[in-house]
Amino acid sequence: MNKITTSLIALLALFLFTAGHCERVPDPEIPDDTEDCEAAGAKLLELGCEEATLPDGTTFQAYCEDVQEKGHAVNPSCLKTISSCEEIDTKCDQ
């Protein structure tokens, strides 16, 4: 066999070996309290917390829904119950 044929066979063998060993990345688990994002955003606005609106103008509700849909918990079920902005870090810190 010439070098090209040997290289192609080695490349094919490598491909077949690695293709059989790839694992599918599981879909992110969506937190089950996404429906509380609206109430949490309203609470942050009511209390005048700086987290109510992101620097780019995005509302907390929009941020919360987007991040939670990607599988990252924001904990809106806790945030909707706070009575001061300080409780964001003390009561609802995950």
N, C-alpha and C positions, 0 to 999 in steps of 0.2 A: 504494500500500500504506500501511496505517496503521502507527503506531509499534509496536504489539504484534506484528503479523505480521513486520515487519522484525527485531524483536528475537528472535522465535522462529526465524527463518531463520538469523540470525547465531549463535544459541546452538546450533542443530542443526549448522551448518557447523563450529563450534568443536569440538563433541563428536565429529563424524566425523573431523576432522583429528587430534585428540589420541588417539582410540581406536586409530587405525591406527599410531600411533607409540609405543605402550606396549611395553616390553620386560618379559618375565617374569623375575623374579629367580630365578636358579638355586638349586636345593636346596643346602644346605651340604654340603661334602665331609666325610664323617665320618672322622676319623683311624682308621687301621687297627690301633691297639694298645689299643682300649678293653677288650679281654679282660684286659689287665694291670692294670686299675684295682683289682681285689681284692688282688693281690699288692703293689701299690704302697701301698695303704692299710694292709695288714698290716705292711709294712716301716716305715712312718711310726710306727705304734703301737709296734712292737718297739723302735725307737730313741727313743721318747718325744718325738717332734717335735710341736710345737704345731699343725702343719698336719694332723695325723691326724684332728682333729675341729674342725669350724667352730664359731664362737661360738654359733650357734643349735642346736648339737648334731648337725648333719648329719655323717655320717662322710665321710672323704675318698673312699671307694669310691663312695658315692652321688653326691657332688658330681662326681667324675671322670666317671662314666658319663653323668650328666645333661649336663654341659658338653660332653663329647666328642660326644654324640649331636646336639648343636646345631652342631657343626662347629668347635669351638674346641679346639685341641690342649692337653692338660695334660702330655703326655709321661710316661705311667705306665710305659712300657717302660724308661725311664732311672731313674725314681724307685724302681722295685723293686730296683735294683742298688746304691743308695747305702749307704755304711757310716757316715755321720754326717749329722745334720740340716743341717750347713753345706753339704753337697754339693747340697742342693736348689737353691741359688742358683749354686754354682760349677760343678758337673758337669752339671746338668740344665736350666740356664737356657736358654730358647730365644731 
